[in-house]
Amino acid sequence: MAAASSSSSDPQWIHDVFINFRGEDTRKNIVSHLYAALSNAGINTFLDDEKLRRGMELGPELLGAIEGSRISIVVFSKTYTSSTWCLKEL
């Protein structure tokens, strides 16, 4: 009986996947390929864009995308930890 009640309380996700990465060194390489592969497979994936300003506090839209995603994929790179934005997302 518990299984039936838990299915009705499952959260409704906005995105299946949130990709966390350091844009400068991975956006045009691995991240773009990963995003394309996930999207082509029908997986609803959040990828930030240039409209999000660097260095600003995480806004409600971005926080909502993080919290509303079933899983996060973190793409680590040499400069990942130098980004306070990436670390806040993590």
C-alpha positions in Angstrom: 0.0 0.0 0.0 2.9 2.4 0.7 4.0 2.2 -2.9 0.7 3.4 -4.2 0.7 6.4 -1.9 4.4 7.3 -2.7 3.7 7.5 -6.4 1.1 10.3 -5.8 3.6 12.2 -3.7 6.5 12.0 -6.3 7.7 15.5 -7.1 7.1 16.9 -10.5 10.4 17.8 -12.0 11.0 20.8 -14.3 14.1 19.2 -15.8 15.5 15.7 -15.9 19.1 16.9 -15.8 20.9 20.1 -14.7 24.5 20.5 -16.1 26.9 22.2 -13.8 30.2 23.3 -15.5 32.8 26.0 -16.0 31.7 27.7 -19.2 34.9 29.2 -20.3 36.8 25.9 -20.8 34.1 23.3 -21.4 30.9 25.0 -23.0 32.0 24.6 -26.6 33.5 21.1 -26.2 32.2 18.4 -23.9 29.2 20.3 -22.5 27.7 21.1 -25.9 28.1 17.4 -27.0 26.6 16.2 -23.7 23.7 18.6 -24.0 23.1 17.6 -27.6 23.2 13.9 -26.8 20.8 14.2 -23.9 18.4 16.4 -25.8 18.5 14.1 -28.9 17.6 11.2 -26.5 14.5 13.2 -25.3 16.0 14.1 -21.9 14.9 17.5 -20.7 18.2 19.2 -19.9 18.8 22.6 -18.4 21.9 24.4 -19.7 22.5 28.0 -18.7 23.1 30.5 -21.4 24.9 33.8 -21.9 21.9 35.7 -20.4 23.0 34.6 -16.9 25.4 37.1 -15.7 28.8 36.0 -14.3 29.6 36.9 -10.8 26.0 37.7 -9.8 24.2 35.9 -7.0 22.4 32.8 -8.0 19.0 34.1 -9.0 15.6 32.5 -8.3 15.4 31.3 -11.9 18.7 29.4 -11.7 18.0 28.1 -8.2 14.6 26.9 -9.4 16.3 25.0 -12.3 18.8 23.4 -9.9 16.1 22.4 -7.3 13.7 21.4 -10.0 16.0 18.9 -11.7 15.9 15.2 -11.0 19.8 14.9 -11.2 22.8 17.1 -11.8 25.8 16.3 -13.9 28.9 18.1 -12.8 31.6 18.5 -15.5 34.9 19.1 -13.6 37.7 20.9 -15.3 41.0 22.5 -14.4 39.4 25.8 -13.6 36.1 24.6 -12.2 37.0 25.3 -8.5 38.1 28.9 -9.4 34.5 29.7 -10.2 32.5 30.8 -7.1 29.4 30.5 -9.3 30.1 26.8 -10.1 30.8 26.1 -6.4 27.5 27.7 -5.4 25.6 25.7 -7.9 27.3 22.5 -6.7 
